Amino acid sequence: MLRSFFAKEEGQGLVEYALILVLIAIVVIGILTLLGGKVSQVFSSINSGLS
């Protein structure tokens, strides 16, 4: 009975997808933190070019 309780793998795929999404979010936040100022400058120059 105890063995069958730990053998259930329902919902395991959902947890794996959630972990992948969390890792992707951490990487994206890190990249935006490092390059945030440069991205802002690019959009500012595009905005001033359109004006």
Stockholm file with secondary structure:
# STOCKHOLM 1.0

chainA/1-51         MLRSFFAKEEGQGLVEYALILVLIAIVVIGILTLLGGKVSQVFSSINSGLS
#=GR chainA/1-51 SS CHHHHHHCCTTHHHHHHHHHHHHHHHHHHHHHHHHHHHHHHHHHHHHHHHC
#=GC SS_cons        CHHHHHHCCTTHHHHHHHHHHHHHHHHHHHHHHHHHHHHHHHHHHHHHHHC
//
